[in-house]
Amino acid sequence: MSVAFAIDIVAMVLAMPKTLFPEAAQERFGGGAAAGWLFNAIAIGSVLGGLTSGWTSRVLRQGRVLVAAVIAWGLAVAAAVLALALAMAFPALLRYQIRSPHG
């Protein structure tokens, strides 16, 4: 197993915040529609990531790009966790999914 693959698996297993969205929406963002906004940020980020991913076929060192994507992904998750307002969490989650190595 390559190191890049192992890093990818660890990132996928340890940084999946979707299961915490209902609790975060209720406790941090006042409940109601906040959970929908959190889930929609992931979907919108997926679409944006798909629309802008054409350059990835020309990458020579895909392992390095994968590691950079995992780091950016982790930083976006951390930013979403530390967000004090939904308006701060939504862009972080968009970046989270755009940078996600799992698209």
PAKOL-497381 format. One line per field, with one value per residue (C-alpha): residue number from 1; y, z, x. Coordinates in steps of 0.05 Angstrom, whole numbers, plus 5000, padded with zeros to 4 digits. Last residue first. Layout:
<padrens>
nr <- (NUM:...)
py <- (Y:...)
pz <- (Z:...)
px <- (X:...)
</padrens>
This chain:
<padrens>
nr <- (103:102:101:100:99:98:97:96:95:94:93:92:91:90:89:88:87:86:85:84:83:82:81:80:79:78:77:76:75:74:73:72:71:70:69:68:67:66:65:64:63:62:61:60:59:58:57:56:55:54:53:52:51:50:49:48:47:46:45:44:43:42:41:40:39:38:37:36:35:34:33:32:31:30:29:28:27:26:25:24:23:22:21:20:19:18:17:16:15:14:13:12:11:10:9:8:7:6:5:4:3:2:1)
py <- (5291:5239:5278:5334:5403:5424:5388:5424:5490:5489:5468:5529:5574:5548:5551:5627:5646:5594:5633:5619:5577:5535:5469:5497:5523:5456:5420:5469:5458:5382:5388:5433:5381:5324:5363:5376:5302:5284:5335:5304:5235:5258:5279:5289:5326:5332:5293:5338:5400:5381:5385:5452:5429:5369:5410:5461:5405:5372:5439:5450:5382:5393:5462:5433:5389:5449:5493:5438:5432:5508:5506:5496:5492:5555:5555:5526:5474:5454:5460:5427:5369:5359:5367:5317:5257:5299:5314:5262:5275:5211:5158:5195:5228:5162:5128:5184:5183:5107:5116:5169:5124:5068:5000)
pz <- (4908:4947:4952:4983:4962:4933:4991:5047:5008:5008:5081:5099:5059:5099:5168:5168:5149:5198:5254:5306:5260:5296:5269:5198:5201:5226:5169:5120:5149:5144:5071:5055:5086:5048:4983:4993:5006:4943:4902:4927:4909:4841:4819:4744:4745:4676:4692:4753:4711:4694:4766:4764:4749:4794:4852:4843:4842:4904:4940:4926:4957:5018:5029:5023:5085:5127:5099:5113:5185:5194:5171:5241:5294:5326:5296:5350:5388:5339:5274:5306:5330:5262:5226:5269:5222:5163:5195:5158:5178:5209:5159:5094:5119:5143:5077:5036:5079:5069:4993:4991:5031:4981:5000)
px <- (4701:4741:4806:4765:4789:4721:4687:4723:4724:4648:4649:4691:4645:4584:4618:4629:4558:4533:4566:4619:4662:4714:4687:4681:4752:4777:4741:4772:4841:4833:4812:4870:4917:4882:4886:4961:4972:4932:4971:5036:5012:4989:5058:5048:4983:4951:4887:4877:4867:4795:4773:4737:4666:4672:4697:4641:4589:4619:4623:4549:4534:4578:4549:4479:4489:4509:4453:4402:4428:4420:4348:4321:4374:4403:4473:4517:4477:4422:4462:4522:4480:4447:4515:4554:4545:4569:4637:4678:4750:4776:4756:4768:4832:4860:4843:4876:4939:4944:4935:4989:5036:5028:5000)
</padrens>
